[in-house]
Amino acid sequence: MDNSIVFAFFPLITLLFYIAPIVFIVWFLLRILKLQREKNEILKDISDKLTKR
């Protein structure tokens, strides 16, 4: 590879290092929200079954 091609990719790599943590944090927060919704649905089902008694 020519050195100019390698140096041309450096800005893209640094941009990737800035974007990757943001993407990971957003994915992690969405995952937590999904798990919390599932837990709330399960707890609601349990609560409904207990109130039917």
LUMPA-239005 format. One record per residue (C-alpha): residue number from 1; residue in one letter; chain; x, y, z. Coordinates in steps of 0.2 Angstrom, whole numbers, padded with zeros to 4 digits. Example, Ala and Ser with C-alpha at 12.3 -4.5 7.8 and 13.67 -1.06 7.14 Angstrom:
LUMPA-239005
 pos code unit    px    py    pz
   1    A    A  0062 -0022  0039
   2    S    A  0068 -0005  0036
end
This chain:
LUMPA-239005
 pos code unit    px    py    pz
   1    M    A  0000  0000  0000
   2    D    A  0005  0017 -0003
   3    N    A  0008  0028  0012
   4    S    A -0004  0042  0005
   5    I    A -0018  0029  0006
   6    V    A -0014  0024  0024
   7    F    A -0014  0042  0029
   8    A    A -0030  0046  0020
   9    F    A -0039  0033  0032
  10    F    A -0032  0041  0048
  11    P    A -0046  0054  0049
  12    L    A -0059  0040  0046
  13    I    A -0052  0029  0060
  14    T    A -0052  0043  0072
  15    L    A -0070  0047  0068
  16    L    A -0074  0029  0071
  17    F    A -0066  0030  0088
  18    Y    A -0077  0045  0092
  19    I    A -0093  0037  0085
  20    A    A -0091  0019  0092
  21    P    A -0094  0023  0110
  22    I    A -0109  0034  0106
  23    V    A -0117  0020  0096
  24    F    A -0113  0007  0110
  25    I    A -0121  0018  0123
  26    V    A -0136  0021  0113
  27    W    A -0138  0002  0110
  28    F    A -0135 -0002  0128
  29    L    A -0148  0010  0134
  30    L    A -0161  0003  0121
  31    R    A -0157 -0014  0127
  32    I    A -0160 -0009  0146
  33    L    A -0176 -0001  0141
  34    K    A -0182 -0017  0132
  35    L    A -0177 -0028  0147
  36    Q    A -0187 -0016  0159
  37    R    A -0202 -0017  0148
  38    E    A -0202 -0036  0148
  39    K    A -0200 -0036  0167
  40    N    A -0214 -0024  0169
  41    E    A -0225 -0035  0159
  42    I    A -0221 -0050  0169
  43    L    A -0224 -0041  0185
  44    K    A -0241 -0035  0178
  45    D    A -0246 -0053  0174
  46    I    A -0241 -0059  0191
  47    S    A -0251 -0044  0199
  48    D    A -0266 -0048  0189
  49    K    A -0265 -0067  0194
  50    L    A -0264 -0062  0212
  51    T    A -0279 -0050  0211
  52    K    A -0290 -0063  0203
  53    R    A -0288 -0074  0219
end
